[in-house]
Structures are given as C-alpha cells and as structure tokens.
Amino acid sequence: MNLTHLDENNKPKMVDVSEKDETTREAVASGIIEVTAQAYEAVVSNSAKKGPVLQTAVIAAIQGAKQTSTLIPMCHPLMLSSIKTDIEELPELPGFKLTVRAKLKGQTGVEMEALTGVSVGLLTIYDMLKAIDKGMVIRNVQLENKSGGKSGDFRR
C-alpha cells in the first residue's frame, strides 16, 4: 500500500485533491478525560477558579477544529460548514466525554478536524483543572464515524 503523503521519491507532499468530486462529508470523533472527584465537582458546580470549564472547552474544540490545517502539516485548509459539540458528564468515572461533529461540502474529509477539535477541547479541560488535579487522563480519542468521499462510510 502506498502512502498518499509521500511522492515517488518518498518525500512528504500534500495530497492533490483537485480531481476529487465535491461531496458532503461529515465526521464524528470523541474522547474522554478522567478527573478526580474534587475536579469533577468543581466543573459541575461551576466553581473552578479559571472559569466555566465546559463552556470554554466547547469554544476550544470549535477553534481547534478550525485550526487543524495549521497544526497538522499535511491537512488542507477547509471551509467547514458546521462544527457541533457535545459534552457528557460521567459521574461514575468521574470525568467527561467530548464529542465533535465536523461537516463540509468539499473534496476532502473532515476526520482530522473532528479529532483535533476533541483533542484541543479535552486539553482545555486539563489546562483549566490542572491546579486541582495533575493526574487527569485523556483517553480514547477516536473517530466514531465518517461519511462521504471515495473511501466510503465508516462506523465504529
């Protein structure tokens, strides 16, 4: 199998998508952050010293998705048409699950945008709670599903 980000001389390149069909493409990614009971309580009671943690994480996730091409070298700058987020409270963990859905009509997929959004959102939670909990664990950052494009649909 040939890697599409390498040319015939094994030098890195950005994939040429100019011949691809423009289709509606959507990707959903998620990830979990595990925190201590004290950190969880600070978030749900909105008493964290740095401000509203979950609202800030949502903004960060959206910003992260929009900035993917500046962070991941071979990603194309994309005109995203929609970024939706959801944060689920997981009191039994304790922790939070962040889900990001990215969508566009274009010539390349949005998996990296959804994954980057999740990563940046979870890192923002970490940053805002690190004074309370230095042992937080970010895990299971993964693509849940994608649709559109030549490679077809994927569902975990």
Accessible surface in RSA format (square Angstrom, percent):
REM  Atomic radii and reference values for relative SASA: ProtOr
REM  Chains: A
REM  Algorithm: Lee & Richards
REM  Probe-radius: 1.40
REM  Slices: 20
REM RES _ NUM      All-atoms   Total-Side   Main-Chain    Non-polar    All polar
REM                ABS   REL    ABS   REL    ABS   REL    ABS   REL    ABS   REL
RES MET A   1   229.54 118.9 143.72  95.1  85.82 204.3 125.34 106.6 104.21 138.1
RES ASN A   2   141.46  97.6 122.60 118.5  18.86  45.4  31.83  76.6 109.63 106.0
RES LEU A   3   119.66  66.6 109.65  78.4  10.02  25.2 110.88  77.9   8.79  23.6
RES THR A   4    87.43  62.2  77.55  78.6   9.87  23.5  68.65  92.2  18.77  28.4
RES HIS A   5    73.50  40.2  72.88  50.7   0.62   1.6  50.02  51.6  23.49  27.3
RES LEU A   6    65.68  36.6  54.60  39.1  11.08  27.8  54.60  38.3  11.08  29.8
RES ASP A   7    33.40  23.4  25.04  24.9   8.35  19.8  11.58  27.3  21.82  21.8
RES GLU A   8   161.70  92.8 117.81  89.1  43.89 104.5  70.59 136.5  91.11  74.4
RES ASN A   9   103.18  71.2  79.05  76.4  24.13  58.1  21.85  52.6  81.32  78.6
RES ASN A  10   115.57  79.7  98.90  95.6  16.67  40.1  20.35  49.0  95.22  92.0
RES LYS A  11   121.93  59.5 121.52  74.6   0.40   1.0  67.56  60.8  54.36  57.9
RES PRO A  12    94.31  68.7  73.75  67.2  20.56  74.7  73.75  60.9  20.56 127.8
RES LYS A  13    86.83  42.4  79.52  48.8   7.32  17.4  38.12  34.3  48.71  51.9
RES MET A  14    85.69  44.4  65.44  43.3  20.25  48.2  43.73  37.2  41.96  55.6
RES VAL A  15    31.94  21.0  30.34  27.5   1.60   3.8  30.34  26.4   1.60   4.3
RES ASP A  16   108.70  76.1  82.59  82.2  26.10  61.7  44.50 104.7  64.19  64.0
RES VAL A  17    20.65  13.6  19.06  17.3   1.59   3.8  19.06  16.6   1.59   4.3
RES SER A  18    70.89  59.9  48.54  64.8  22.35  51.5  44.85  95.5  26.04  36.5
RES GLU A  19   162.10  93.1 134.29 101.6  27.80  66.2  63.55 122.9  98.54  80.5
RES LYS A  20    78.71  38.4  66.46  40.8  12.26  29.2  40.72  36.7  37.99  40.5
RES ASP A  21   113.05  79.2 102.65 102.2  10.40  24.6  25.50  60.0  87.55  87.3
RES GLU A  22   104.97  60.3  82.56  62.5  22.41  53.4  18.69  36.2  86.28  70.4
RES THR A  23    48.52  34.5  44.84  45.5   3.68   8.8  48.52  65.2   0.00   0.0
RES THR A  24    72.22  51.4  60.04  60.9  12.18  29.0  38.03  51.1  34.19  51.7
RES ARG A  25    14.92   6.3  14.82   7.6   0.10   0.2   1.88   2.6  13.04   7.9
RES GLU A  26    40.37  23.2  38.82  29.4   1.55   3.7   3.56   6.9  36.81  30.1
RES ALA A  27     0.02   0.0   0.02   0.0   0.00   0.0   0.02   0.0   0.00   0.0
RES VAL A  28     7.17   4.7   7.17   6.5   0.00   0.0   7.17   6.2   0.00   0.0
RES ALA A  29     0.00   0.0   0.00   0.0   0.00   0.0   0.00   0.0   0.00   0.0
RES SER A  30     2.32   2.0   2.32   3.1   0.00   0.0   0.52   1.1   1.80   2.5
RES GLY A  31     0.46   0.6   0.00   N/A   0.46   0.6   0.46   1.3   0.00   0.0
RES ILE A  32    25.06  14.3  25.06  18.7   0.00   0.0  25.06  18.0   0.00   0.0
RES ILE A  33     0.00   0.0   0.00   0.0   0.00   0.0   0.00   0.0   0.00   0.0
RES GLU A  34    51.88  29.8  50.70  38.4   1.18   2.8   8.75  16.9  43.13  35.2
RES VAL A  35    10.00   6.6   0.00   0.0  10.00  24.1   3.82   3.3   6.18  16.8
RES THR A  36    62.60  44.5  55.32  56.1   7.28  17.3  61.65  82.8   0.95   1.4
RES ALA A  37    74.59  68.6  64.49  99.5  10.11  23.0  65.85  92.7   8.75  23.2
RES GLN A  38   128.23  71.7 116.83  85.4  11.40  27.1  43.70  93.0  84.53  64.1
RES ALA A  39     0.00   0.0   0.00   0.0   0.00   0.0   0.00   0.0   0.00   0.0
RES TYR A  40    24.43  11.4  24.43  13.9   0.00   0.0  20.82  15.6   3.61   4.4
RES GLU A  41    98.42  56.5  98.42  74.5   0.00   0.0  47.66  92.2  50.76  41.4
RES ALA A  42     9.88   9.1   8.41  13.0   1.47   3.3   9.05  12.7   0.83   2.2
RES VAL A  43    10.45   6.9   0.53   0.5   9.93  23.9   1.22   1.1   9.24  25.1
RES VAL A  44    57.24  37.7  24.02  21.7  33.22  80.0  27.69  24.1  29.55  80.1
RES SER A  45    57.20  48.3  26.36  35.2  30.84  71.0  33.59  71.5  23.61  33.1
RES ASN A  46    94.09  64.9  70.07  67.7  24.02  57.8  23.74  57.1  70.35  68.0
RES SER A  47    74.18  62.7  47.67  63.6  26.51  61.1  43.91  93.5  30.28  42.4
RES ALA A  48    10.58   9.7   0.89   1.4   9.70  22.1   1.71   2.4   8.87  23.5
RES LYS A  49   209.69 102.3 168.86 103.6  40.83  97.2 119.93 107.9  89.76  95.6
RES LYS A  50   108.65  53.0  77.91  47.8  30.74  73.2  70.43  63.4  38.22  40.7
RES GLY A  51    23.11  28.5   0.00   N/A  23.11  28.5  22.56  61.9   0.55   1.2
RES PRO A  52    59.77  43.6  59.35  54.1   0.42   1.5  59.36  49.0   0.40   2.5
RES VAL A  53     3.20   2.1   0.61   0.5   2.59   6.2   0.61   0.5   2.59   7.0
RES LEU A  54    32.68  18.2  31.68  22.7   1.00   2.5  31.91  22.4   0.78   2.1
RES GLN A  55   103.28  57.8  98.67  72.1   4.61  11.0  54.69 116.4  48.59  36.9
RES THR A  56    47.81  34.0  46.69  47.3   1.12   2.7  36.43  48.9  11.38  17.2
RES ALA A  57     0.00   0.0   0.00   0.0   0.00   0.0   0.00   0.0   0.00   0.0
RES VAL A  58    43.01  28.3  43.01  38.9   0.00   0.0  43.01  37.4   0.00   0.0
RES ILE A  59   118.92  67.7 118.02  87.9   0.90   2.2 118.51  85.3   0.41   1.1
RES ALA A  60    16.54  15.2  10.83  16.7   5.70  13.0  16.29  22.9   0.25   0.7
RES ALA A  61     0.00   0.0   0.00   0.0   0.00   0.0   0.00   0.0   0.00   0.0
RES ILE A  62    57.50  32.7  57.50  42.8   0.00   0.0  57.50  41.4   0.00   0.0
RES GLN A  63    84.98  47.5  84.80  62.0   0.18   0.4  36.79  78.3  48.20  36.6
RES GLY A  64     3.32   4.1   0.00   N/A   3.32   4.1   3.21   8.8   0.10   0.2
RES ALA A  65     1.37   1.3   0.00   0.0   1.37   3.1   0.00   0.0   1.37   3.6
RES LYS A  66   117.21  57.2  91.28  56.0  25.93  61.7  45.74  41.2  71.47  76.1
RES GLN A  67    69.71  39.0  69.14  50.5   0.57   1.4  19.11  40.7  50.60  38.4
RES THR A  68     0.97   0.7   0.77   0.8   0.21   0.5   0.77   1.0   0.21   0.3
RES SER A  69    30.45  25.7  13.85  18.5  16.59  38.2   3.24   6.9  27.20  38.1
RES THR A  70   102.78  73.1  65.66  66.6  37.12  88.5  68.58  92.1  34.20  51.7
RES LEU A  71   102.24  56.9  76.52  54.7  25.71  64.6  79.74  56.0  22.50  60.5
RES ILE A  72    60.78  34.6  60.77  45.3   0.01   0.0  60.78  43.8   0.00   0.0
RES PRO A  73   111.69  81.4  84.74  77.3  26.95  98.0  95.52  78.9  16.17 100.5
RES MET A  74    58.31  30.2  55.36  36.6   2.95   7.0  50.12  42.6   8.18  10.8
RES CYS A  75    17.22  13.0  10.59  11.8   6.62  15.6   6.22  15.8  11.00  11.9
RES HIS A  76    33.63  18.4  30.21  21.0   3.42   8.8  23.14  23.8  10.49  12.2
RES PRO A  77   104.95  76.5  83.96  76.5  20.99  76.3  86.35  71.3  18.60 115.6
RES LEU A  78    48.64  27.1  15.83  11.3  32.81  82.5  19.81  13.9  28.83  77.6
RES MET A  79   173.18  89.7 158.25 104.7  14.93  35.6 128.35 109.1  44.83  59.4
RES LEU A  80    32.60  18.2   8.84   6.3  23.77  59.7   8.84   6.2  23.77  64.0
RES SER A  81    82.06  69.3  42.69  57.0  39.38  90.7  46.89  99.8  35.18  49.3
RES SER A  82    33.16  28.0  23.56  31.4   9.60  22.1  24.98  53.2   8.18  11.5
RES ILE A  83    31.44  17.9   9.42   7.0  22.02  53.1   9.42   6.8  22.02  59.7
RES LYS A  84   131.68  64.2 126.16  77.4   5.52  13.1  75.23  67.7  56.45  60.1
RES THR A  85    37.33  26.6   6.70   6.8  30.64  73.0   2.07   2.8  35.26  53.3
RES ASP A  86    88.32  61.9  84.01  83.6   4.31  10.2  27.14  63.9  61.18  61.0
RES ILE A  87    33.01  18.8   6.65   5.0  26.36  63.5   6.65   4.8  26.36  71.5
RES GLU A  88    86.08  49.4  81.46  61.6   4.61  11.0  29.91  57.9  56.17  45.9
RES GLU A  89    85.93  49.3  71.20  53.9  14.73  35.1  17.52  33.9  68.41  55.9
RES LEU A  90    21.42  11.9  21.42  15.3   0.00   0.0  21.42  15.0   0.00   0.0
RES PRO A  91    85.70  62.5  69.26  63.1  16.45  59.8  69.47  57.4  16.24 100.9
RES GLU A  92   140.86  80.9 101.58  76.8  39.28  93.5  76.61 148.2  64.25  52.5
RES LEU A  93    58.47  32.6  34.11  24.4  24.36  61.2  35.49  24.9  22.98  61.8
RES PRO A  94    30.08  21.9  29.95  27.3   0.14   0.5  29.95  24.7   0.14   0.9
RES GLY A  95     0.00   0.0   0.00   N/A   0.00   0.0   0.00   0.0   0.00   0.0
RES PHE A  96     0.00   0.0   0.00   0.0   0.00   0.0   0.00   0.0   0.00   0.0
RES LYS A  97    64.50  31.5  63.76  39.1   0.74   1.8  14.26  12.8  50.24  53.5
RES LEU A  98     0.00   0.0   0.00   0.0   0.00   0.0   0.00   0.0   0.00   0.0
RES THR A  99    33.79  24.0  33.31  33.8   0.48   1.1  23.47  31.5  10.32  15.6
RES VAL A 100     0.00   0.0   0.00   0.0   0.00   0.0   0.00   0.0   0.00   0.0
RES ARG A 101    95.13  39.9  94.49  48.2   0.65   1.5  15.10  20.6  80.04  48.5
RES ALA A 102     0.00   0.0   0.00   0.0   0.00   0.0   0.00   0.0   0.00   0.0
RES LYS A 103    78.46  38.3  78.46  48.1   0.00   0.0  22.24  20.0  56.22  59.9
RES LEU A 104     4.72   2.6   3.72   2.7   1.00   2.5   4.72   3.3   0.00   0.0
RES LYS A 105   136.16  66.4 114.01  70.0  22.15  52.7  57.49  51.7  78.67  83.8
RES GLY A 106    10.58  13.1   0.00   N/A  10.58  13.1  10.58  29.0   0.00   0.0
RES GLN A 107    59.89  33.5  55.00  40.2   4.90  11.7   5.17  11.0  54.72  41.5
RES THR A 108    25.43  18.1  25.34  25.7   0.08   0.2   5.07   6.8  20.36  30.8
RES GLY A 109    25.01  30.8   0.00   N/A  25.01  30.8  10.85  29.8  14.16  31.7
RES VAL A 110     1.29   0.9   0.48   0.4   0.81   2.0   0.48   0.4   0.81   2.2
RES GLU A 111    46.09  26.5  45.59  34.5   0.50   1.2  13.56  26.2  32.53  26.6
RES MET A 112    77.15  40.0  76.38  50.5   0.77   1.8  53.22  45.2  23.93  31.7
RES GLU A 113     6.99   4.0   6.99   5.3   0.00   0.0   2.11   4.1   4.88   4.0
RES ALA A 114     0.00   0.0   0.00   0.0   0.00   0.0   0.00   0.0   0.00   0.0
RES LEU A 115    39.25  21.9  39.06  27.9   0.19   0.5  39.25  27.6   0.00   0.0
RES THR A 116    12.16   8.6   8.66   8.8   3.50   8.3   9.31  12.5   2.85   4.3
RES GLY A 117     0.00   0.0   0.00   N/A   0.00   0.0   0.00   0.0   0.00   0.0
RES VAL A 118     0.00   0.0   0.00   0.0   0.00   0.0   0.00   0.0   0.00   0.0
RES SER A 119    38.37  32.4  36.79  49.1   1.58   3.6  23.28  49.6  15.09  21.1
RES VAL A 120    40.84  26.9  40.47  36.6   0.37   0.9  40.68  35.3   0.16   0.4
RES GLY A 121     0.00   0.0   0.00   N/A   0.00   0.0   0.00   0.0   0.00   0.0
RES LEU A 122     0.01   0.0   0.01   0.0   0.00   0.0   0.01   0.0   0.00   0.0
RES LEU A 123   101.66  56.6  98.03  70.1   3.63   9.1  98.39  69.1   3.27   8.8
RES THR A 124    23.77  16.9  20.28  20.6   3.49   8.3  12.98  17.4  10.79  16.3
RES ILE A 125     0.00   0.0   0.00   0.0   0.00   0.0   0.00   0.0   0.00   0.0
RES TYR A 126    66.21  30.9  66.21  37.7   0.00   0.0  40.19  30.2  26.02  32.1
RES ASP A 127    60.22  42.2  59.17  58.9   1.05   2.5  19.87  46.8  40.36  40.2
RES MET A 128    17.45   9.0  11.25   7.4   6.20  14.8  11.14   9.5   6.31   8.4
RES LEU A 129     0.09   0.1   0.00   0.0   0.09   0.2   0.09   0.1   0.00   0.0
RES LYS A 130    84.02  41.0  84.02  51.6   0.00   0.0  58.55  52.7  25.47  27.1
RES ALA A 131    88.77  81.6  55.35  85.4  33.43  76.0  59.48  83.8  29.30  77.6
RES ILE A 132    59.41  33.8  32.52  24.2  26.90  64.8  37.63  27.1  21.78  59.1
RES ASP A 133     8.67   6.1   4.97   4.9   3.71   8.8   3.65   8.6   5.02   5.0
RES LYS A 134   155.08  75.7 133.70  82.0  21.38  50.9 111.97 100.8  43.11  45.9
RES GLY A 135    58.76  72.5   0.00   N/A  58.76  72.5  37.53 103.0  21.23  47.6
RES MET A 136    15.15   7.8   0.00   0.0  15.15  36.1   0.74   0.6  14.41  19.1
RES VAL A 137    75.75  49.8  72.66  65.8   3.09   7.5  75.63  65.7   0.12   0.3
RES ILE A 138    56.33  32.1  29.90  22.3  26.43  63.7  29.90  21.5  26.43  71.7
RES ARG A 139    78.04  32.8  71.15  36.3   6.89  16.4  39.88  54.5  38.16  23.1
RES ASN A 140    78.49  54.1  58.57  56.6  19.92  48.0  14.77  35.5  63.73  61.6
RES VAL A 141    56.55  37.2  28.48  25.8  28.07  67.6  28.48  24.7  28.07  76.1
RES GLN A 142    50.55  28.3  46.16  33.7   4.39  10.5  11.97  25.5  38.58  29.3
RES LEU A 143    30.95  17.2  28.24  20.2   2.70   6.8  28.24  19.8   2.70   7.3
RES GLU A 144    38.20  21.9  36.45  27.6   1.75   4.2  13.80  26.7  24.40  19.9
RES ASN A 145    28.44  19.6  28.44  27.5   0.00   0.0   1.57   3.8  26.87  26.0
RES LYS A 146    24.34  11.9  21.64  13.3   2.70   6.4  15.54  14.0   8.80   9.4
RES SER A 147    43.39  36.7  41.23  55.0   2.16   5.0  27.52  58.6  15.87  22.2
RES GLY A 148    19.23  23.7   0.00   N/A  19.23  23.7  15.48  42.5   3.75   8.4
RES GLY A 149    23.59  29.1   0.00   N/A  23.59  29.1   6.23  17.1  17.36  38.9
RES LYS A 150   195.10  95.2 154.98  95.1  40.12  95.5 110.47  99.4  84.63  90.2
RES SER A 151    99.11  83.7  58.50  78.1  40.61  93.5  57.81 123.1  41.30  57.9
RES GLY A 152    27.97  34.5   0.00   N/A  27.97  34.5  27.45  75.3   0.52   1.2
RES ASP A 153   114.73  80.4  81.46  81.1  33.27  78.7  30.81  72.5  83.92  83.7
RES PHE A 154    83.28  41.7  76.40  47.3   6.88  17.9  81.59  49.5   1.69   4.8
RES ARG A 155   185.15  77.7 158.46  80.8  26.69  63.5  66.32  90.6 118.83  72.0
RES ARG A 156   152.72  64.1  99.49  50.7  53.23 126.7  58.46  79.9  94.26  57.1
END  Absolute sums over single chains surface
CHAIN  1 A     9106.5       7301.9       1804.6       5019.8       4086.7
END  Absolute sums over all chains
TOTAL          9106.5       7301.9       1804.6       5019.8       4086.7
